[in-house]
Amino acid sequence: MIGGLVMRKRQFASTVVVGALLTSVVATGSAGADRDDGRGDRNDRHPAPLVKVGAASRSVLPTVDGSHDYLAAVEPDPLDPFSPGLFVPAWDQGRVAVGNGDADSHWVHDDMEVTAVAFQDHRTREIQVAVAANLYMIFGVDAEVIRERVAALVGRRLANRLQIAISADHNHHGPDTAFDVNHEWYDLMIDQAAAAIVEAVDEMRPAKLEVAQTDHYFGLRDSRDPQVFDPTLGVLRATATNGRTIATLLFWGNHPETTLFWEPPTDDIADECAQIGLTPCTFEDRYFTADFPGWATRIIEDQLGGEALYFNGAIGDLITPLGANVWEVDDAAPLGLGLIPPDGAQPPLGAADFQQRNFRRAYLIGRELAVAALGALESAKPLNKPTVNYDVATFYTRMSNIGFRLLLVRGDDGLTSLGHTPGLLYTCPATGPKNESTCAPDDFATVPDPLLGEIRAGDHTRSQAAYLRIGPVGVMFIPAEIGAESTIGLPAGYLDEPTNWHLDDLSLHASGAEYATVGYVKNRMPDKYRWIVGLGNDEMGYVVPLADYRVKCVADDLAGPGTCAALHAAGVIEFPDAVAGATCKAVTEDPSLLAAYGPAAEAVAASCRYGQALGEANDHYEETNSAGWDLEADILAAVGLLTGDTNPASVNPDFPGWWMGHTPPG
């Protein structure tokens, strides 16, 4: 128990909405249950031996009157598309901002949790722990503080046996963990996460594991060309010897932002707004909700028991429910592939169309995710004689986004404007090996910048890729928002007919053979089941392939409007509003190349230095929230170190790449 805040999960009573759920799992479930990539398991015929598994969860929400007891009054209603939930005038910790939302939070639609599951292979003493949190992000330095807090609770001897992978699902309606952090709350969250991990380890008991996999598209949309998302839904279930579920792990990829920027009706909250003096009266982005992952895990816990965890996958470039087709799935309007509403389908309750946002929409996405997972488990395969191991590959990468170097300057209080715990940056060679021998920590030193003022001296950051293997299941923890192009690969027909995967003007993005990647993660993994966890152990922003990386031209700011367009017309820069990422990489690593630009050298250099921080090129938002243009190459190199495979192929010959604009024939 930590500070009296150990709160066991309440049973979620969802029989009113799930009563008929399991009877229609097969009829409404996703296509392609237990998709097999041909890498068979010769042990499938033999009884599953035992491993040890334990699981536990805690709330990550702020407290009221010293506890989370107020959550007893929080009961999200799937039939109410508009209620923000329980009104909370004030938190014990003071003002708590909503990650990617408002500076003040005052409503709780449903609980948000951090959940841990611990595994121990009976042949070893090491214990692997996977942690999933309904949070915006957990930076690597903050994840390390959680591990240190666990060590303080269990003692160094046991801590040395623990290998802990920590991920956030990138929830956009939870307490802010990045830009407007309440540090008192964050310290509470660390305690809660540590308590969940310790209890999961304490609760380990002999268990059997079973695995399932399917494709699931419902609620997916790609907001950036090429239109590629990874529909893989992985499910891993641990069951005790008495038949009771210990934990069910879900692996899928979609931004939990179903109601982001939604302007909800305000008729029922006038008194609450008056109580806190809120004018205009609105709860837009002022509430906490676990979004569709919360619904999916609650439904699975209600049906199977135990803990359920949602691990988010390849959500970069940018996979979102916003703009996806969502409808009331039933016998009259079945799920099908999950991309196009069938004739006669109805929008979510309370919505005027299939894209309009409300809480019912989040419920439907979560419910169908749970249905797909439960359906897949009906044909699950036991994991026989599974070994469990965990490896980490650290790497250094250039922080080309100078805005982050500004945010990471420590203030008078010793804190920075990004995350909770100040972390080191590094000075590394421009090219060549970047490792502990060649990279030096900046010890929080700053240097003056003529435009931004003091920025951090270090221009590189340190992170890691991690590889959890449980028998034939491989889980790659990627420390960023990586896109499906870099995880499942480009679709089989992409090079021949790239227009099948481009929705917007082809000039906005690289296409066809020009859209070159350095490879894709799953192609470098030898496992039968290959799953991705994004924001795993760190968050470095979006991973954009260098071939499609564009940095905003800032010459208009330096020399007046029209300068960027003129530079493009003269052939100096590649795009009317941007410099190619490959160009910026080249001139940053070798400034002597700028001489070839003559009088335009200053404009090119300034764009490469400041472009990511000062704005975005047309349809290239992701670069503004990316640590740097080397992320793709450096992360894939780390994956190669973990797997021993550096295959550079970018096209996946087994991946059809269905999306709303390109569906199967018929």
C-alpha positions as CSV (number, residue, x, y, z in Angstrom):
1,M,0.0,0.0,0.0
2,I,1.3,3.5,-0.9
3,G,-0.2,6.4,0.9
4,G,-3.5,4.6,1.4
5,L,-4.1,4.7,-2.4
6,V,-4.1,1.0,-3.2
7,M,-7.4,0.6,-4.9
8,R,-8.4,-2.8,-6.3
9,K,-10.3,-2.9,-9.6
10,R,-14.1,-2.9,-9.2
11,Q,-16.0,-5.4,-11.3
12,F,-17.4,-3.5,-14.2
13,A,-21.1,-4.3,-14.6
14,S,-21.6,-4.3,-18.4
15,T,-24.1,-7.1,-18.8
16,V,-26.7,-4.6,-20.0
17,V,-24.6,-3.9,-23.0
18,V,-22.7,-7.2,-23.4
19,G,-25.3,-9.7,-22.6
20,A,-25.7,-10.8,-26.2
21,L,-22.2,-10.0,-27.1
22,L,-20.6,-13.4,-27.0
23,T,-23.4,-15.1,-28.8
24,S,-22.6,-13.0,-31.9
25,V,-18.8,-13.0,-31.7
26,V,-18.4,-15.1,-34.7
27,A,-21.1,-13.4,-36.7
28,T,-19.8,-9.9,-36.1
29,G,-16.1,-10.5,-35.4
30,S,-13.2,-9.3,-37.6
31,A,-12.1,-11.1,-40.7
32,G,-9.0,-13.3,-40.8
33,A,-9.1,-14.8,-37.3
34,D,-5.8,-16.4,-36.3
35,R,-4.0,-15.2,-39.4
36,D,-1.0,-17.3,-39.9
37,D,2.1,-16.0,-41.6
38,G,3.3,-19.6,-42.4
39,R,5.8,-19.8,-39.6
40,G,4.3,-22.9,-37.9
41,D,4.8,-24.1,-34.3
42,R,5.8,-27.7,-34.2
43,N,4.9,-27.9,-30.5
44,D,1.2,-27.0,-31.0
45,R,0.1,-30.6,-30.5
46,H,1.5,-30.9,-27.0
47,P,0.0,-29.8,-23.6
48,A,1.1,-26.4,-22.5
49,P,3.6,-26.3,-19.5
50,L,3.4,-23.8,-16.8
51,V,5.0,-20.4,-16.5
52,K,4.3,-17.9,-13.7
53,V,2.1,-14.9,-14.3
54,G,0.7,-12.1,-12.1
55,A,-1.2,-8.9,-12.9
56,A,-2.5,-5.9,-11.0
57,S,-3.7,-2.4,-11.8
58,R,-4.1,1.1,-10.2
59,S,-5.9,4.3,-11.1
60,V,-3.7,7.0,-12.5
61,L,-6.2,9.8,-11.9
62,P,-5.7,12.6,-9.3
63,T,-7.2,12.1,-5.9
64,V,-10.0,13.8,-4.0
65,D,-9.8,14.0,-0.2
66,G,-6.7,11.8,-0.2
67,S,-8.1,8.8,-2.1
68,H,-9.7,7.5,-5.2
69,D,-12.9,6.6,-3.4
70,Y,-14.8,9.0,-5.6
71,L,-14.5,6.5,-8.5
72,A,-17.2,4.4,-6.8
73,A,-19.6,7.0,-8.3
74,V,-18.1,6.8,-11.8
75,E,-20.2,4.5,-14.0
76,P,-19.9,5.3,-17.7
77,D,-23.1,4.6,-19.5
78,P,-22.7,3.3,-23.1
79,L,-26.2,4.5,-23.9
80,D,-25.4,8.1,-22.9
81,P,-23.5,9.7,-25.8
82,F,-23.2,13.1,-24.1
83,S,-22.6,12.9,-20.3
84,P,-19.0,13.9,-19.3
85,G,-19.4,11.9,-16.1
86,L,-18.7,12.8,-12.5
87,F,-18.1,16.5,-11.8
88,V,-15.0,17.2,-9.7
89,P,-14.6,20.9,-8.6
90,A,-11.0,20.5,-7.4
91,W,-8.3,17.9,-7.1
92,D,-6.0,17.4,-4.2
93,Q,-3.0,18.1,-6.4
94,G,-4.4,21.4,-7.7
95,R,-4.9,22.2,-11.3
96,V,-4.4,19.1,-13.6
97,A,-4.3,19.7,-17.3
98,V,-5.7,17.3,-19.9
99,G,-3.0,16.0,-22.2
100,N,-3.7,17.6,-25.6
101,G,-6.7,19.2,-24.1
102,D,-7.6,22.0,-21.7
103,A,-5.5,23.4,-18.9
104,D,-8.2,22.5,-16.4
105,S,-9.9,19.1,-15.8
106,H,-13.2,18.9,-14.0
107,W,-15.0,15.7,-15.1
108,V,-14.3,12.0,-15.0
109,H,-16.1,10.0,-17.6
110,D,-14.4,6.7,-16.6
111,D,-11.4,5.5,-14.7
112,M,-7.9,5.5,-16.3
113,E,-5.4,2.9,-15.1
114,V,-1.9,1.6,-15.2
115,T,-1.8,-2.1,-15.4
116,A,1.2,-4.5,-15.0
117,V,1.6,-8.1,-15.9
118,A,4.6,-10.1,-14.7
119,F,6.0,-13.2,-16.4
120,Q,8.6,-15.7,-15.2
121,D,9.9,-18.5,-17.2
122,H,10.3,-21.5,-14.8
123,R,13.8,-22.1,-16.1
124,T,15.1,-18.7,-15.1
125,R,15.1,-16.3,-12.1
126,E,14.5,-13.2,-14.3
127,I,11.0,-11.7,-14.2
128,Q,9.7,-9.7,-17.2
129,V,7.0,-7.1,-16.5
130,A,5.0,-5.4,-19.2
131,V,3.2,-2.2,-18.1
132,A,0.4,-0.5,-20.0
133,A,-0.9,3.0,-18.9
134,N,-3.9,5.0,-20.1
135,L,-1.7,8.1,-20.4
136,Y,-0.5,10.6,-23.0
137,M,3.1,9.5,-22.9
138,I,5.8,8.4,-20.4
139,F,9.3,9.7,-21.4
140,G,12.2,7.4,-20.9
141,V,13.7,9.3,-18.0
142,D,10.3,9.1,-16.2
143,A,10.0,5.4,-16.9
144,E,13.4,5.0,-15.3
145,V,12.0,6.7,-12.1
146,I,9.2,4.2,-12.0
147,R,11.7,1.4,-12.1
148,E,13.7,3.1,-9.3
149,R,10.5,3.4,-7.2
150,V,9.9,-0.3,-7.7
151,A,13.4,-1.1,-6.6
152,A,12.9,0.9,-3.5
153,L,9.8,-1.1,-2.7
154,V,11.2,-4.6,-3.4
155,G,14.8,-4.2,-2.5
156,R,17.8,-4.3,-4.8
157,R,18.2,-8.1,-4.8
158,L,14.7,-8.6,-6.4
159,A,15.0,-5.5,-8.5
160,N,18.1,-6.9,-10.2
161,R,15.9,-9.7,-11.5
162,L,13.2,-7.5,-12.9
163,Q,13.1,-6.3,-16.5
164,I,10.3,-3.8,-16.9
165,A,8.9,-2.5,-20.1
166,I,6.7,0.6,-19.7
167,S,4.3,2.0,-22.3
168,A,1.6,4.6,-22.5
169,D,-1.3,4.2,-25.0
170,H,-1.1,7.9,-26.0
171,N,-4.5,8.7,-24.5
172,H,-5.5,12.3,-25.4
173,H,-7.9,12.8,-22.5
174,G,-5.8,11.9,-19.4
175,P,-3.7,14.0,-17.1
176,D,-1.0,15.8,-19.1
177,T,2.4,14.0,-18.9
178,A,4.2,16.2,-21.4
179,F,3.7,19.9,-21.7
180,D,1.7,21.1,-18.7
181,V,2.6,18.7,-16.0
182,N,1.3,18.8,-12.5
183,H,4.4,17.3,-10.8
184,E,2.6,16.4,-7.5
185,W,0.1,14.4,-9.5
186,Y,2.9,12.8,-11.6
187,D,4.7,11.6,-8.4
188,L,1.4,10.1,-7.4
189,M,1.2,8.3,-10.7
190,I,4.7,6.9,-10.3
191,D,3.6,5.5,-6.9
192,Q,0.6,3.9,-8.5
193,A,2.5,2.4,-11.3
194,A,5.2,1.0,-8.9
195,A,2.5,-0.4,-6.7
196,A,0.8,-2.2,-9.6
197,I,4.2,-3.6,-10.7
198,V,5.0,-4.9,-7.2
199,E,1.6,-6.5,-6.8
200,A,1.8,-8.1,-10.2
201,V,5.1,-9.7,-9.2
202,D,3.7,-10.7,-5.8
203,E,0.7,-12.3,-7.4
204,M,2.6,-14.5,-9.8
205,R,1.3,-18.0,-9.9
206,P,1.5,-21.0,-12.3
207,A,-0.3,-20.3,-15.5
208,K,-1.0,-21.4,-19.0
209,L,-0.7,-19.0,-21.9
210,E,-2.6,-19.0,-25.2
211,V,-2.3,-16.7,-28.2
212,A,-4.6,-15.6,-30.9
213,Q,-4.3,-13.1,-33.8
214,T,-6.8,-11.5,-36.3
215,D,-7.2,-8.5,-38.4
216,H,-9.4,-5.7,-37.2
217,Y,-10.2,-2.4,-39.1
218,F,-13.1,-0.9,-37.3
219,G,-12.4,2.7,-36.3
220,L,-9.1,3.0,-38.2
221,R,-8.2,5.9,-40.5
222,D,-4.9,7.2,-41.8
223,S,-4.7,11.0,-41.9
224,R,-1.5,11.1,-44.0
225,D,-0.6,9.6,-47.3
226,P,0.2,6.9,-48.1
227,Q,-2.9,5.3,-46.6
228,V,-1.3,2.5,-44.7
229,F,-2.3,1.1,-41.3
230,D,-1.6,-2.2,-39.6
231,P,-4.8,-4.0,-38.7
232,T,-3.2,-6.7,-36.7
233,L,-4.9,-7.5,-33.4
234,G,-2.8,-9.7,-31.1
235,V,-4.3,-11.3,-28.0
236,L,-2.3,-13.1,-25.3
237,R,-4.2,-14.7,-22.4
238,A,-2.8,-16.1,-19.1
239,T,-5.0,-18.5,-17.2
240,A,-4.3,-19.9,-13.7
241,T,-4.4,-23.7,-13.0
242,N,-7.9,-23.3,-11.6
243,G,-9.1,-21.9,-14.9
244,R,-9.4,-18.3,-13.9
245,T,-8.1,-15.6,-16.1
246,I,-5.0,-13.8,-14.7
247,A,-4.6,-11.3,-17.6
248,T,-5.6,-10.7,-21.2
249,L,-3.2,-8.6,-23.3
250,L,-4.5,-6.8,-26.4
251,F,-2.1,-5.4,-29.1
252,W,-3.6,-3.1,-31.7
253,G,-2.9,0.4,-33.1
254,N,-5.1,3.5,-33.0
255,H,-4.9,6.9,-31.4
256,P,-7.2,7.1,-28.3
257,E,-8.6,10.4,-29.3
258,T,-12.2,9.6,-30.3
259,T,-13.7,12.7,-28.8
260,L,-10.7,15.1,-29.3
261,F,-11.8,18.7,-30.0
262,W,-15.5,17.7,-29.8
263,E,-17.8,20.5,-29.0
264,P,-20.5,18.7,-26.8
265,P,-23.9,19.9,-25.8
266,T,-23.9,21.8,-22.5
267,D,-27.5,21.8,-21.4
268,D,-26.9,19.5,-18.4
269,I,-23.8,21.1,-16.9
270,A,-24.9,24.7,-16.4
271,D,-24.9,24.3,-12.6
272,E,-21.5,22.7,-12.6
273,C,-20.0,25.5,-14.7
274,A,-21.5,28.1,-12.3
275,Q,-19.9,26.3,-9.4
276,I,-16.4,26.8,-10.8
277,G,-17.2,30.1,-12.7
278,L,-16.5,28.5,-16.1
279,T,-17.5,30.8,-18.9
280,P,-18.3,29.9,-21.6
281,C,-19.8,26.8,-20.1
282,T,-18.4,23.7,-21.9
283,F,-16.7,20.5,-21.0
284,E,-14.8,20.3,-24.3
285,D,-11.5,18.5,-23.6
286,R,-11.9,19.1,-19.8
287,Y,-12.7,15.5,-18.9
288,F,-10.8,12.3,-18.3
289,T,-11.6,9.1,-20.2
290,A,-9.7,6.0,-21.2
291,D,-11.5,6.2,-24.5
292,F,-12.0,3.0,-26.6
293,P,-9.1,1.1,-24.8
294,G,-11.0,1.6,-21.5
295,W,-14.2,0.1,-23.0
296,A,-12.4,-2.8,-24.6
297,T,-10.5,-3.8,-21.5
298,R,-13.5,-3.4,-19.2
299,I,-15.7,-5.6,-21.4
300,I,-13.0,-8.2,-21.6
301,E,-12.5,-8.1,-17.8
302,D,-16.3,-8.5,-17.3
303,Q,-16.4,-11.5,-19.7
304,L,-13.2,-13.3,-18.8
305,G,-12.2,-11.9,-15.4
306,G,-8.6,-10.9,-14.4
307,E,-6.9,-7.8,-15.7
308,A,-7.0,-6.7,-19.3
309,L,-4.3,-4.5,-20.9
310,Y,-4.2,-2.5,-24.1
311,F,-0.9,-2.0,-25.8
312,N,-1.0,0.5,-28.6
313,G,0.9,-0.2,-31.8
314,A,1.9,1.6,-35.0
315,I,-0.1,4.8,-34.6
316,G,2.2,7.3,-36.4
317,D,1.7,9.2,-39.6
318,L,-1.2,9.3,-38.3
319,I,-3.6,6.5,-37.4
320,T,-6.8,7.9,-35.8
321,P,-10.5,7.2,-35.2
322,L,-11.2,10.8,-36.3
323,G,-12.9,10.6,-39.7
324,A,-13.2,6.8,-39.6
325,N,-16.6,5.3,-40.3
326,V,-18.2,4.0,-37.1
327,W,-21.8,2.6,-37.0
328,E,-24.1,0.6,-34.7
329,V,-22.9,-2.9,-35.5
330,D,-25.8,-5.4,-35.2
331,D,-27.4,-8.2,-37.2
332,A,-28.9,-5.7,-39.6
333,A,-25.6,-3.9,-40.1
334,P,-22.8,-6.4,-39.6
335,L,-19.2,-5.4,-39.2
336,G,-17.9,-7.0,-42.3
337,L,-14.3,-5.7,-42.9
338,G,-15.1,-2.8,-40.7
339,L,-14.2,0.0,-43.1
340,I,-17.4,0.8,-45.0
341,P,-20.9,1.0,-43.4
342,P,-23.3,-1.6,-44.9
343,D,-26.6,-0.5,-46.4
344,G,-29.0,0.5,-43.7
345,A,-26.4,1.0,-41.1
346,Q,-27.1,3.7,-38.4
347,P,-24.6,6.2,-37.0
348,P,-23.6,5.9,-33.4
349,L,-26.5,6.8,-31.0
350,G,-26.7,10.6,-30.8
351,A,-24.6,11.2,-33.9
352,A,-25.8,12.7,-37.2
353,D,-23.3,10.7,-39.4
354,F,-20.7,8.0,-39.2
355,Q,-17.8,10.5,-38.4
356,Q,-19.4,12.7,-35.7
357,R,-17.8,12.5,-32.3
358,N,-19.4,11.6,-29.0
359,F,-18.9,9.1,-26.2
360,R,-21.1,6.4,-27.8
361,R,-18.6,6.4,-30.7
362,A,-15.7,5.6,-28.3
363,Y,-17.8,2.8,-26.8
364,L,-18.6,1.2,-30.2
365,I,-14.9,1.2,-31.2
366,G,-14.0,-0.4,-27.9
367,R,-16.8,-2.9,-27.9
368,E,-16.0,-4.2,-31.4
369,L,-12.3,-4.4,-30.5
370,A,-13.3,-6.6,-27.5
371,V,-15.6,-8.7,-29.7
372,A,-12.8,-9.3,-32.2
373,A,-10.4,-10.2,-29.4
374,L,-12.9,-12.6,-27.7
375,G,-13.7,-14.1,-31.1
376,A,-10.0,-14.7,-31.8
377,L,-9.5,-16.4,-28.5
378,E,-12.1,-19.0,-29.4
379,S,-9.5,-20.5,-31.7
380,A,-6.5,-19.6,-29.6
381,K,-3.4,-21.8,-29.5
382,P,-1.6,-22.8,-26.4
383,L,2.0,-21.6,-26.0
384,N,3.9,-24.8,-25.4
385,K,7.3,-24.8,-23.5
386,P,7.5,-21.0,-23.9
387,T,10.7,-19.3,-23.0
388,V,10.4,-15.7,-21.8
389,N,13.2,-13.2,-22.4
390,Y,13.7,-9.5,-22.8
391,D,16.5,-7.6,-24.5
392,V,17.2,-3.9,-25.0
393,A,19.2,-2.0,-27.6
394,T,20.1,1.6,-26.8
395,F,20.8,4.1,-29.4
396,Y,21.6,7.8,-29.8
397,T,19.7,10.0,-32.4
398,R,20.0,13.6,-33.5
399,M,17.4,15.9,-32.0
400,S,17.0,18.0,-35.2
401,N,13.8,19.6,-33.7
402,I,15.4,22.5,-32.0
403,G,12.1,23.3,-30.2
404,F,12.7,20.3,-27.9
405,R,16.1,21.6,-27.0
406,L,14.4,24.8,-25.9
407,L,11.7,23.0,-23.9
408,L,14.4,20.9,-22.1
409,V,16.2,23.9,-20.6
410,R,15.9,23.7,-16.8
411,G,14.2,26.6,-15.0
412,D,15.0,28.0,-11.6
413,D,13.1,25.2,-10.0
414,G,15.3,22.6,-11.7
415,L,12.4,21.4,-13.9
416,T,12.0,21.6,-17.7
417,S,8.9,22.3,-19.8
418,L,8.7,18.8,-21.1
419,G,7.8,15.8,-18.9
420,H,8.4,15.3,-15.2
421,T,12.1,14.4,-14.7
422,P,14.9,16.4,-16.3
423,G,16.9,14.2,-18.6
424,L,20.3,14.5,-20.2
425,L,21.0,15.3,-23.8
426,Y,24.3,14.4,-25.6
427,T,26.8,15.8,-28.0
428,C,27.7,13.2,-30.6
429,P,29.7,13.2,-33.8
430,A,27.9,14.4,-36.9
431,T,28.3,11.0,-38.6
432,G,29.8,7.7,-37.7
433,P,29.2,5.5,-34.7
434,K,27.2,7.1,-31.9
435,N,27.5,5.3,-28.7
436,E,28.7,5.7,-25.1
437,S,32.3,6.1,-26.2
438,T,31.6,8.8,-28.8
439,C,28.7,10.7,-27.2
440,A,29.1,12.9,-24.2
441,P,26.3,14.1,-21.8
442,D,25.7,17.8,-21.8
443,D,25.1,17.8,-18.0
444,F,22.1,20.2,-18.6
445,A,24.4,22.9,-20.0
446,T,22.9,25.5,-22.3
447,V,24.2,27.5,-25.2
448,P,22.8,30.8,-26.6
449,D,20.8,30.7,-29.8
450,P,20.3,34.0,-31.8
451,L,16.6,33.4,-32.2
452,L,15.4,31.3,-29.3
453,G,17.7,32.4,-26.5
454,E,19.2,29.7,-24.3
455,I,18.8,26.1,-25.6
456,R,20.3,22.8,-24.4
457,A,23.9,22.2,-25.5
458,G,23.3,18.6,-26.4
459,D,21.8,18.0,-29.9
460,H,21.3,14.2,-29.5
461,T,19.1,12.1,-27.2
462,R,19.4,8.6,-26.0
463,S,16.7,6.0,-26.2
464,Q,16.1,2.3,-26.7
465,A,14.2,-0.4,-28.6
466,A,13.2,-3.5,-26.5
467,Y,12.3,-7.0,-27.5
468,L,10.0,-9.2,-25.4
469,R,9.7,-12.8,-26.5
470,I,7.3,-15.3,-25.1
471,G,7.6,-18.5,-27.0
472,P,6.5,-17.8,-30.6
473,V,5.2,-14.3,-29.7
474,G,7.6,-11.4,-30.3
475,V,6.7,-7.9,-29.0
476,M,8.9,-5.0,-30.2
477,F,8.7,-1.9,-28.0
478,I,9.4,1.1,-30.2
479,P,10.1,4.4,-28.3
480,A,8.0,6.6,-30.6
481,E,4.9,7.0,-32.7
482,I,6.0,4.8,-35.6
483,G,4.0,4.4,-38.8
484,A,2.7,1.2,-40.3
485,E,4.9,1.8,-43.3
486,S,7.8,1.1,-41.0
487,T,6.3,-1.8,-39.1
488,I,4.1,-4.0,-41.4
489,G,5.6,-2.5,-44.5
490,L,4.3,-1.0,-47.7
491,P,1.4,-2.9,-49.4
492,A,2.3,-5.5,-51.9
493,G,1.0,-3.5,-54.9
494,Y,2.2,-0.1,-53.8
495,L,5.2,0.3,-56.2
496,D,3.1,-0.7,-59.2
497,E,0.0,1.4,-58.3
498,P,0.9,3.9,-55.7
499,T,-2.3,6.0,-56.4
500,N,-4.3,3.2,-54.8
501,W,-2.9,4.4,-51.4
502,H,-2.8,8.2,-51.9
503,L,-5.9,10.2,-51.1
504,D,-4.4,13.7,-51.5
505,D,-2.4,15.5,-54.3
506,L,0.6,13.4,-55.1
507,S,2.8,16.5,-54.7
508,L,2.3,16.6,-51.0
509,H,4.2,13.4,-50.3
510,A,6.7,11.1,-51.8
511,S,5.1,8.3,-53.7
512,G,5.9,5.0,-55.5
513,A,9.6,4.3,-55.7
514,E,10.4,7.7,-54.2
515,Y,8.7,6.6,-50.9
516,A,11.7,4.6,-49.8
517,T,12.0,3.3,-46.2
518,V,15.0,1.6,-44.6
519,G,13.0,-1.5,-44.0
520,Y,10.1,-2.6,-41.7
521,V,10.2,-3.9,-38.2
522,K,8.1,-7.1,-38.6
523,N,10.3,-8.2,-41.5
524,R,13.2,-8.2,-39.1
525,M,11.4,-10.3,-36.5
526,P,11.6,-14.1,-36.8
527,D,8.6,-14.8,-34.5
528,K,5.4,-16.5,-35.6
529,Y,3.4,-13.7,-34.0
530,R,5.0,-10.3,-34.4
531,W,3.5,-7.4,-32.5
532,I,4.5,-3.7,-32.1
533,V,4.2,-1.5,-29.0
534,G,4.5,2.2,-29.8
535,L,5.6,4.7,-27.1
536,G,7.4,1.8,-25.6
537,N,9.8,2.8,-22.8
538,D,10.0,6.4,-24.2
539,E,8.2,8.9,-26.6
540,M,10.3,10.6,-29.2
541,G,7.4,11.8,-31.4
542,Y,6.6,10.7,-34.9
543,V,8.8,8.5,-37.0
544,V,8.7,9.8,-40.5
545,P,10.7,8.1,-43.3
546,L,13.5,10.4,-44.4
547,A,12.2,10.1,-48.0
548,D,9.0,11.9,-47.0
549,Y,10.5,14.2,-44.4
550,R,9.9,17.9,-45.1
551,V,11.1,20.8,-42.9
552,K,9.3,24.1,-43.2
553,C,11.0,26.9,-45.2
554,V,11.4,29.9,-42.9
555,A,12.8,32.3,-45.6
556,D,9.5,34.1,-45.7
557,D,10.1,35.1,-42.1
558,L,13.6,36.2,-42.8
559,A,13.2,38.1,-46.2
560,G,9.5,38.6,-46.7
561,P,6.5,36.7,-48.1
562,G,7.1,34.8,-51.4
563,T,10.8,34.1,-50.7
564,C,10.3,30.4,-50.2
565,A,8.2,30.1,-53.4
566,A,10.9,32.0,-55.3
567,L,13.7,29.7,-54.0
568,H,11.7,26.7,-55.1
569,A,11.0,28.2,-58.5
570,A,14.8,28.7,-58.9
571,G,15.5,25.1,-58.0
572,V,17.2,25.9,-54.7
573,I,14.7,24.0,-52.4
574,E,12.7,21.0,-53.3
575,F,9.2,22.3,-52.3
576,P,7.4,25.6,-52.4
577,D,7.1,25.7,-48.6
578,A,9.8,23.2,-47.4
579,V,13.3,21.8,-47.6
580,A,13.7,18.1,-48.0
581,G,14.6,16.3,-44.8
582,A,17.5,14.6,-46.7
583,T,18.9,18.0,-47.7
584,C,18.7,19.2,-44.1
585,K,20.4,16.1,-42.8
586,A,23.2,16.5,-45.4
587,V,24.0,20.2,-44.7
588,T,23.7,19.7,-40.9
589,E,26.2,16.9,-40.9
590,D,28.5,18.7,-43.4
591,P,27.9,22.5,-43.3
592,S,30.5,23.0,-46.1
593,L,27.8,21.8,-48.5
594,L,26.0,25.1,-47.9
595,A,28.5,26.9,-50.0
596,A,26.9,25.5,-53.1
597,Y,23.7,27.4,-52.3
598,G,25.4,30.8,-52.7
599,P,23.2,33.7,-51.5
600,A,20.5,31.2,-50.5
601,A,22.7,29.4,-48.0
602,E,21.4,31.4,-45.0
603,A,17.8,30.6,-45.9
604,V,18.5,26.9,-46.3
605,A,20.5,26.7,-43.1
606,A,17.9,28.6,-41.1
607,S,15.1,26.5,-42.4
608,C,16.9,23.3,-41.4
609,R,17.7,24.6,-38.0
610,Y,14.3,26.2,-37.1
611,G,11.8,24.8,-39.5
612,Q,10.5,22.0,-37.3
613,A,10.0,24.3,-34.4
614,L,8.4,27.3,-36.2
615,G,5.7,25.6,-38.2
616,E,4.7,22.8,-40.6
617,A,4.9,22.3,-44.3
618,N,1.6,21.6,-46.0
619,D,0.3,18.3,-44.7
620,H,3.5,17.6,-42.8
621,Y,2.4,18.1,-39.2
622,E,4.2,15.1,-37.9
623,E,7.6,16.5,-38.5
624,T,6.8,19.3,-36.0
625,N,6.4,16.7,-33.3
626,S,9.3,14.5,-34.3
627,A,12.6,14.4,-32.4
628,G,14.5,14.3,-35.6
629,W,14.9,13.0,-39.2
630,D,17.2,10.1,-38.2
631,L,14.6,8.4,-36.1
632,E,13.5,5.9,-38.7
633,A,17.1,4.7,-39.5
634,D,18.2,4.7,-35.9
635,I,15.2,2.8,-34.6
636,L,15.3,0.2,-37.4
637,A,19.1,-0.2,-36.7
638,A,18.3,-0.9,-33.0
639,V,15.7,-3.5,-34.1
640,G,18.3,-5.1,-36.3
641,L,20.7,-5.4,-33.3
642,L,18.0,-7.1,-31.3
643,T,17.0,-9.6,-34.0
644,G,20.2,-10.0,-36.0
645,D,18.2,-9.1,-39.2
646,T,18.8,-5.9,-41.1
647,N,16.7,-6.7,-44.2
648,P,16.2,-3.4,-46.0
649,A,13.1,-4.5,-48.0
650,S,10.3,-1.9,-47.8
651,V,7.4,-3.8,-49.4
652,N,5.5,-6.6,-47.7
653,P,4.4,-9.1,-50.4
654,D,1.8,-10.6,-48.0
655,F,0.2,-7.3,-47.0
656,P,-2.8,-6.2,-49.1
657,G,-3.1,-2.8,-47.4
658,W,-6.9,-2.4,-47.4
659,W,-8.3,1.0,-46.4
660,M,-11.5,2.9,-47.0
661,G,-10.4,3.9,-50.6
662,H,-9.1,0.5,-51.5
663,T,-11.1,-2.5,-50.3
664,P,-11.2,-6.1,-51.4
665,P,-13.1,-6.9,-54.6
666,G,-16.8,-7.4,-54.0
